[in-house]
């Protein structure tokens, strides 16, 4: 049992997976924010072009 606990304490693969998960979550939040901002700008540009063509 002591051997198992020592091996478990030294095993860092779970910590690495959690770190990668946190990095991926941070990147996802950044992408959602950027796409939200760009989406509004692109919608405004298409609306301007549409109004220019129609009017």
C-alpha positions in Angstrom: 0.0 0.0 0.0 2.9 2.4 0.8 4.3 1.7 -2.6 1.0 2.6 -4.3 0.8 5.9 -2.3 4.3 6.9 -3.2 3.7 6.1 -6.9 0.4 8.0 -6.8 2.1 11.1 -5.2 4.8 11.1 -7.9 2.4 10.6 -10.8 1.9 14.1 -12.4 0.0 13.0 -15.5 -3.4 14.0 -13.9 -2.0 17.5 -13.0 -0.7 17.9 -16.5 -4.1 17.0 -18.0 -5.8 19.5 -15.7 -3.3 22.2 -16.8 -4.0 21.5 -20.4 -7.7 21.6 -19.7 -7.4 25.0 -18.1 -5.3 26.3 -21.0 -7.9 25.0 -23.5 -10.7 26.6 -21.5 -8.9 30.0 -21.4 -8.3 29.9 -25.2 -11.9 29.0 -25.7 -13.1 32.0 -23.7 -10.8 34.3 -25.7 -12.0 32.9 -29.0 -15.7 33.4 -28.0 -15.0 37.0 -27.0 -13.1 37.8 -30.2 -15.7 36.1 -32.4 -18.5 38.0 -30.6 -16.8 41.3 -31.2 -16.0 40.5 -34.8 -19.5 39.2 -35.4 -21.0 42.5 -34.5 -18.5 44.4 -36.7 -19.1 42.1 -39.7 -22.9 42.4 -39.2 -22.6 46.2 -39.3 -20.5 46.1 -42.4 -23.0 43.8 -44.2 -25.9 46.0 -43.1 -24.1 49.1 -44.5 -23.4 47.3 -47.8 -27.0 46.1 -48.0 -28.4 49.5 -47.3 -26.1 51.0 -50.0 -27.2 48.5 -52.6 -30.9 48.8 -51.8 -31.0 52.5 -51.4 
